Amino acid sequence: MRSVTNADSSADRPSTEILQNPWTQAILTGALTLIPVRAYPRWVRRCLLWTPPLVGGIAGSYLSVNPAARGNFLKGTGTSQPESVAEQSAQQRQSQSDQLVGSPKTLAIIAVGVGTGAVLFAVTAAVFWADEKLERGLRRLKVPYPRIVMAIGAGAITWLQETKEQQRDSIANS
């Protein structure tokens, strides 16, 4: 019997590098394309559509009333915040948070979150529509196995995009 230890060897950890490989991404995209959207259960389609606006609204609400989190978010996006959140005392942050709850700035941040989610909703709905129309069009053209043709095309496009992105990243990092 083997004893379990807390030591973390590289052989025990799953590698995320395989997911960044263009071939892996192409194969996964192609495999997922084989499943028609109409075959997804209704609740999965609804979740895929409605999650982005919901998360956008929640994230916008959280960022609008939490100056420290907003500062961290802005740092992560490369945007600067006018005054350093780290230097504010806890009492100042609380009073600022209380003032922000009904302010126009708060509503604007929430609107941006919900708006971004709404755009993702529209894009997802358009992708669902396009999936059905592409398959129907290929069937009208009497293409044998239209889902396989779509999977090969989606995989090829994914491979090309990921390869180009990795080339841009390697140029930018050198």
Stockholm file with secondary structure:
# STOCKHOLM 1.0

chainA/1-174         MRSVTNADSSADRPSTEILQNPWTQAILTGALTLIPVRAYPRWVRRCLLWTPPLVGGIAGSYLSVNPAARGNFLKGTGTSQPESVAEQSAQQRQSQSDQLVGSPKTLAIIAVGVGTGAVLFAVTAAVFWADEKLERGLRRLKVPYPRIVMAIGAGAITWLQETKEQQRDSIANS
#=GR chainA/1-174 SS CCCCCSCCCTTTSCCSGGGGSHHHHHHHHHHHHTSCGGGSCHHHHHHHHHHHHHHHHHHHHHHHHCHHHHHHHHHHHTCCCSSCSTTSCHHHHHHHHHHHTTSHHHHHHHHHHHHHHHHHHHHHHHHHHHHHHHHHHHHHTTCSSHHHHHHHHHHHHHHHHHHHHHHHHHHHHC
#=GC SS_cons         CCCCCSCCCTTTSCCSGGGGSHHHHHHHHHHHHTSCGGGSCHHHHHHHHHHHHHHHHHHHHHHHHCHHHHHHHHHHHTCCCSSCSTTSCHHHHHHHHHHHTTSHHHHHHHHHHHHHHHHHHHHHHHHHHHHHHHHHHHHHTTCSSHHHHHHHHHHHHHHHHHHHHHHHHHHHHC
//
